[in-house]
Amino acid sequence: LREGHQTLWLGYRIHANGRLAPRLLSTAAERSSQGRRDLFNGLFFGVMLTLAGVVATARWVGGSSAYLAYVLLVLAELFALTQTEGYAFAWFWPEAPRWNQMAPGLCALLTLAAHALFAMRFLALRERMPRLWLAHAGVLALAGLLLLVLAQPWGLAATLVLNSAY
């Protein structure tokens, strides 16, 4: 900004109507902070992709189907990371802000479904705990239904309720 009296209008909308805590940083400080965040996220992303690859290979050479469910869980979490850190909006759908507002709900439902599927397979719930398997199957069915209505005004609230109940 130039020296002197200025008017700066800032409009924003964030998920869940949270509050922003604005800070004015120098260009160098912002680049340094963003660089550290990107480095950490890149390391985390690389480790998780490597883990998914190793587990997928273990499944390919004869492991349990729970391995595949675990790979789906890791990939769902990586999708959530790219969305929450803003990479997905910047790289994949920069011209779709409305979709970007719905994507966190999709991330939550996909992660929930992958986790429920993993728990069902890994713990062999159908054989060991049939009632708990039925509850997990119900969660999967509800997650599928919520995917269909995620665009509704109440879709995100229903997703939050389902995730909390799980």
C-alpha positions as CSV (number, residue, x, y, z in Angstrom):
1,L,0.0,0.0,0.0
2,R,1.1,3.5,-0.6
3,E,1.8,5.8,2.3
4,G,-1.2,7.7,3.6
5,H,-4.8,7.1,4.2
6,Q,-6.1,3.9,2.4
7,T,-9.3,2.0,2.3
8,L,-8.9,-1.7,2.0
9,W,-11.9,-3.9,1.6
10,L,-11.5,-7.6,2.4
11,G,-14.3,-10.1,1.8
12,Y,-14.0,-13.7,2.8
13,R,-16.0,-16.8,3.4
14,I,-14.5,-19.8,5.2
15,H,-16.0,-23.2,6.1
16,A,-18.3,-23.3,9.1
17,N,-18.3,-19.5,9.4
18,G,-15.1,-19.6,11.4
19,R,-13.0,-16.5,12.2
20,L,-9.9,-15.4,10.4
21,A,-6.9,-14.1,12.3
22,P,-5.3,-11.8,9.8
23,R,-1.6,-11.0,9.9
24,L,0.4,-8.6,7.8
25,L,3.7,-10.3,6.8
26,S,6.6,-9.2,4.8
27,T,7.0,-10.9,1.4
28,A,10.1,-12.8,2.7
29,A,8.3,-14.0,5.9
30,E,5.3,-15.2,3.9
31,R,7.4,-17.1,1.4
32,S,9.4,-18.7,4.2
33,S,6.3,-19.8,6.0
34,Q,4.6,-21.1,2.9
35,G,7.8,-22.9,1.9
36,R,8.0,-24.7,5.3
37,R,4.3,-25.7,5.0
38,D,4.8,-27.0,1.5
39,L,7.9,-28.9,2.5
40,F,6.1,-30.6,5.4
41,N,3.1,-31.4,3.3
42,G,5.3,-32.7,0.5
43,L,7.2,-35.0,2.9
44,F,3.9,-36.2,4.4
45,F,2.4,-36.8,1.0
46,G,5.4,-38.7,-0.2
47,V,5.5,-40.9,2.9
48,M,1.8,-41.7,2.6
49,L,2.1,-42.4,-1.1
50,T,5.0,-44.7,-0.4
51,L,3.0,-46.5,2.3
52,A,0.1,-46.9,-0.1
53,G,2.4,-48.4,-2.7
54,V,4.0,-50.8,-0.2
55,V,0.6,-51.9,1.1
56,A,-0.8,-52.3,-2.4
57,T,2.2,-54.4,-3.4
58,A,1.6,-56.6,-0.3
59,R,-2.0,-57.0,-1.4
60,W,-0.9,-57.9,-4.9
61,V,1.5,-60.6,-3.7
62,G,-1.3,-62.3,-1.8
63,G,-2.3,-60.2,1.2
64,S,-5.7,-59.7,2.7
65,S,-8.4,-57.6,1.1
66,A,-8.0,-55.4,4.2
67,Y,-4.8,-54.2,2.5
68,L,-6.8,-52.7,-0.4
69,A,-9.2,-51.1,2.0
70,Y,-6.2,-49.5,3.8
71,V,-4.9,-48.2,0.5
72,L,-8.3,-46.6,-0.1
73,L,-8.1,-45.0,3.3
74,V,-4.7,-43.6,2.7
75,L,-5.7,-42.2,-0.7
76,A,-8.9,-40.6,0.9
77,E,-6.7,-39.0,3.5
78,L,-4.4,-37.6,0.9
79,F,-7.3,-36.2,-1.0
80,A,-8.4,-34.5,2.2
81,L,-4.9,-33.1,2.6
82,T,-4.8,-31.6,-0.9
83,Q,-8.3,-30.1,-0.3
84,T,-7.7,-28.6,3.2
85,E,-4.3,-27.2,2.3
86,G,-5.7,-25.5,-0.8
87,Y,-3.7,-27.4,-3.4
88,A,-6.8,-29.0,-5.0
89,F,-8.5,-25.7,-5.5
90,A,-5.3,-24.1,-6.9
91,W,-4.4,-27.0,-9.2
92,F,-7.5,-29.0,-10.1
93,W,-10.6,-26.7,-9.9
94,P,-9.5,-23.1,-9.6
95,E,-12.6,-21.9,-11.6
96,A,-15.0,-23.8,-9.4
97,P,-15.4,-22.1,-6.0
98,R,-18.9,-23.6,-5.4
99,W,-17.5,-27.1,-5.9
100,N,-14.6,-26.2,-3.6
101,Q,-17.1,-25.4,-0.8
102,M,-18.6,-28.9,-1.2
103,A,-15.3,-30.8,-1.4
104,P,-14.6,-30.9,2.4
105,G,-17.8,-32.8,2.8
106,L,-16.9,-35.2,0.1
107,C,-13.4,-35.7,1.7
108,A,-15.1,-36.4,5.0
109,L,-17.5,-38.9,3.5
110,L,-14.8,-40.7,1.5
111,T,-12.5,-40.9,4.5
112,L,-15.4,-42.2,6.7
113,A,-16.4,-44.8,4.1
114,A,-12.8,-46.0,3.6
115,H,-12.3,-46.3,7.3
116,A,-15.5,-48.2,7.9
117,L,-14.6,-50.6,5.0
118,F,-11.1,-51.0,6.4
119,A,-12.5,-51.8,9.9
120,M,-14.9,-54.3,8.4
121,R,-12.2,-56.1,6.5
122,F,-9.3,-55.9,8.9
123,L,-11.3,-56.9,12.0
124,A,-13.3,-59.5,10.1
125,L,-16.5,-58.0,11.6
126,R,-18.9,-60.2,9.6
127,E,-17.5,-63.3,11.2
128,R,-16.5,-62.1,14.6
129,M,-19.0,-59.4,15.4
130,P,-22.0,-59.5,13.1
131,R,-24.0,-56.7,14.8
132,L,-21.0,-54.4,14.6
133,W,-20.5,-55.4,10.9
134,L,-24.2,-54.5,10.3
135,A,-23.6,-51.1,12.0
136,H,-20.6,-50.4,9.8
137,A,-22.6,-51.5,6.7
138,G,-25.3,-49.0,7.8
139,V,-22.7,-46.3,8.0
140,L,-21.5,-47.1,4.5
141,A,-25.1,-47.0,3.2
142,L,-25.7,-43.6,4.9
143,A,-22.4,-42.2,3.6
144,G,-23.5,-43.3,0.1
145,L,-26.9,-41.6,0.5
146,L,-25.2,-38.4,1.8
147,L,-22.9,-38.3,-1.3
148,L,-26.1,-38.0,-3.4
149,V,-27.4,-35.0,-1.4
150,L,-24.2,-33.3,-0.4
151,A,-25.1,-30.2,-2.4
152,Q,-28.2,-29.6,-0.3
153,P,-27.9,-26.9,2.3
154,W,-28.2,-29.5,5.1
155,G,-25.7,-31.9,3.5
156,L,-22.6,-30.8,5.3
157,A,-24.4,-30.8,8.7
158,A,-25.7,-34.3,8.0
159,T,-22.1,-35.3,7.1
160,L,-20.8,-33.9,10.4
161,V,-23.5,-35.7,12.3
162,L,-22.7,-39.1,10.6
163,N,-18.9,-38.6,11.1
164,S,-19.4,-37.7,14.8
165,A,-21.7,-40.7,15.3
166,Y,-19.2,-43.0,13.7
